[in-house]
Amino acid sequence: MRRLQLTSLCLVLAFYLTARLRAQASTPPQELQAENARIQELWKGRKFEEALAILTAWDQSATFGQLAAETRAGVHYNMACAASLLGRRGEALAYLGTAVGEGLKDWTTFSADPDLDPLRKEPGFLWLEGIVRHRGDFVGILQRFKDYGPAPASATAAAPTFAYQAADAPDLVALRKACRLDEAAGTGPEFERIVNLMRWVHAQVRHDGSSKNPEPMNALHLLEVCRAEKRGINCRMMATILNEVYLSLGFKSRQVTCQPLDEKDPDCHVITTVWSNDLGKWLYMDPTMEAWFTDGQGHPLSIAEVRERLISGGPLELAKGANWNGRPENPATYKAYMAKNLVRITCPVESAFGYESRPERRYVTLDGLSFPPRPARDAAGGVIMHDPAAFWARP
């Protein structure tokens, strides 16, 4: 079972991650959240019939059909778990089929949830399992699309020259002084300062995936609006703030949009990468989740290294303390989410204060080989490339 509460351990991935990271996210209705604790207690007491009755009442309510498909899928998945544990296999498969029809794609949960064990040899279950695996085995999908190239010359654009605004630019100087970023960074080693700044951004604003981006989209204005209106911002804006914070202290950095294979899936995630002179590589920093990865021995990893280790199964540890708005993040859930969203990677060609609000912006996408092949430039004029060495070259 995946209970409908706001922790990564207790939600269907398709609902939980989409609900908190996607731009058009929606919050579970209050009545669902209010009943959640009751369902948890019933489950612990193995009172599955009573839990199923509550879930059924939600399913039959007048407003249920107005909920997001992810939310409905979560309810029907839980109904399937309850019926499965009650020994009602046909009923459980019917609920599970409804959840799959609503877009269920949490392969990590589906493949290992013991509540579904009574169903696993049923032909209907095997058919549904294949659908969910095709949709949601994100590591498997990433493995299938691990290669970037070489691509045909006709489909490959020359790598652009990435540019980074100097720390003495007036807007960056103003940001550094107004936010007292030297104090936030501290005086420790380079990596410690990099992490301190990421944690500072995470502490300044809360994440709200459903928020509209306030114009102009620069760090000073975003921070001011969030304080004045006591509001949150989406992951793109959090990454924008961190990017400009790094630039203001002389670090080369980029805002990075991590995207899934399915171009119709709006659920991407935006993080920041920063160049470490001490380590001689780009580092993965996620201000939304206060997160970065290590190799298991404490050495921080780049985005490219995280992607490779997700594919190969190499050592990959989420640094301690990762959280979403103060709620501890489950490493397995986060890894699965990033596996989904590291098929394609997009960065702005120029990294500068207020770049997101410029009327003309250029982006470059590092794209895996796919079918059908993509043109060298997309519909918006952005560059598509297949050369990771050039994309991640030393600044």
Protein Blocks (a to p, Z undefined) as FASTA:
>chain_A
ZZdddbfklccfklmmmmmmpmkbccddfklmmmmmmmmmmmmnopaklmmmmmmmmmmp
mklmmpcfklmmmmmmmmmmmmmmnopaklmmmmmmmmmmnopabfklmmmmmklmmmmm
gmklmmmmmmmmmmmmmmlmmmmmmpfbdcdfklcccddddddddfklmklmmmmmmnom
mlmnopadfklmmmmmmmmmmmmpccdfkbccdddddfklmmmmmmmnopaddfklmmmm
mmmmmmmnopacdddddddfblmlmbdcdddddddfklopacdddfklopaddehnopac
dfklmmmmmmnopacdddehiaeehiacdfklmmmmmmmmmmbccddfbdcehklmpfbd
cdddddddddddddfbdfkopacdfbfklmmgcZZ
